[in-house]
Amino acid sequence: MALSALAGQPQLAGAADFPEKPVRIVVPFPAGAAADTAMRVVARKMSEQWRQPVVIDNRPGAHGFQAVTSSAADGYTLLMGAGSGMVTAPLLSSKLPYNPSRDFVPVGRVVINVPILTTHPGLQTRTVRELVDLARKSPGTLNYSTSGNGSPGHLSMEMFQAATGTRMVQIPYKGGGPAVNELVGGHVQLGMNAVPSVFAHIKAGRLVPLAVASAKRSRAFPQVPTMAEAGVKGFEYDIWYALFAPTGTPAEVVTKVSKALNTALADAQVSELLVAQGAEPAPTTPQELARFIQDDTARWARLVKERNLKLD
């Protein structure tokens, strides 16, 4: 996503008065998903600032992206994109009905959901070292659930296997809910999921947390070590979500939306609500987000090539 896309965008008559009507944020995930619940918290605060409704429109999958690309580039329709849709999916498939670098401009990052590696209690592993030792002794016998090929859970486990020299079997499901439910039910042994997806199960003892994938410990589970602390050096992965606008949206409007987003994320009550969900507020400027995406794309491109991953 080129930084030049942020410059030279046409100015729009009336941009100084933006927004003069409700703003729609398309979330390409089901209602109740981690991304959806986080965006709703932030949208309420943005609505208060603007004194205009900020409406969440859930359109799971590629339909969500297409709904934004087919909308007017005026700032009134935005996309809550994730790393899976904006970075890794384009690296894994040449058949997407959208092109992130062509069709969207970055507005600002919203939150980071920390991935956490958990096992079913029946596996009798309490540390990453115990899991790695078990996996090395019996290659290809441990199963992990994911929400599908190319999902964050899949890619983070590919990264984990590459870093630890282990070989496990992916069991893909249609969505994060079924993937977590199957893990809790003991039908698979482990999984790497966003903290909000497994928060209640960890608290209830239905899943055993081994490590978080982020560089820092999660505020939701401060007692759980990072992968680096658990002995997997250089392992770092965050599930991120950000706002995007259709290409051609006036730069002045992009700046206004970005400022409103960051003001909402800086609000103490918003931050508290997000952390309670297991999400971490992660504000950026449009330019910072563009550079972040460039770096993220380069990192995942290496893994996709090394592991020969593809969806086509």
Salt bridges, closest charged atoms under 4 A:
ASP36 OD1 - ARG40 NE 2.91
GLU48 OE1 - LYS45 NZ 3.06
ASP57 OD2 - ARG24 NH1 2.81
ASP57 OD2 - ARG59 NE 3.01
ASP103 OD1 - ARG102 NE 2.71
ASP133 OD1 - ARG129 NH1 3.55
GLU158 OE2 - HIS154 NE2 3.20
GLU158 OE1 - ARG307 NE 2.78
GLU229 OE1 - ARG217 NE 2.89
ASP267 OD1 - LYS45 NZ 3.69
GLU280 OE1 - ARG219 NH2 2.81
ASP296 OD1 - ARG299 NH2 3.23
